[in-house]
Amino acid sequence: MGTPDSRRPVPSDREANRSGQARPLRRSWFVRFTVLFLVLMLAFSALLSTDVADEYLHDPLEQLLAMLSAPVLSLLGETAHNGNRLAFRGFQAVVVEECNGVLPTYIYISAVLAFPSGWRLKGLGILLGVPTVFVINLVRVISLMILGGTWPTLFEEIHIYVWQAIMIAITVAIWVFWAERFVRPRLTSAD
């Protein structure tokens, strides 16, 4: 037998939050997530800053973005592309490493891999998120070329300040969607 206190049920998360108690397991997942996220970010940064990554990831991706943008832009005006170079209505730009979408993609992948969920859900998150980030980045490149061909004086500000913030916000939104739609229902049903 135990004392009367030993038979009390463990408070649910809501009850614990109302009473000011916090379950240690719930606090530790955030610390674990943060540390793992930062470690993964450092690892991806190191791996993706190599010559091999340039040759097999960055350069081909930059060329692919230019190649996929050109037919869409040609519907709206005179367009040319060569490798990672694009021209639209006389405005010329080069798709470079900072604009190829790899950074928001590896931020997203790091967040998915660090979040407490099973490997199947992590795989689903990556399969849903990575193509979405790519498509959003493609829209970014196309819209910036249209902007440059129409209002070239606005290009730099929109490119640096507006679209970079939008890419970060969309990447976080995709991750939150995955966590809320696919992971959270499984976590709450397991409690």
Secondary structure as UniProt FT lines:
FT   HELIX           4..7
FT   HELIX           13..19
FT   HELIX           24..48
FT   HELIX           51..53
FT   HELIX           54..58
FT   HELIX           59..74
FT   TURN            75..76
FT   STRAND          79..82
FT   TURN            83..84
FT   STRAND          85..88
FT   TURN            89..90
FT   STRAND          91..94
FT   HELIX           97..99
FT   HELIX           102..114
FT   HELIX           119..150
FT   HELIX           152..157
FT   HELIX           158..162
FT   HELIX           163..178
FT   HELIX           179..183
FT   HELIX           184..190
//
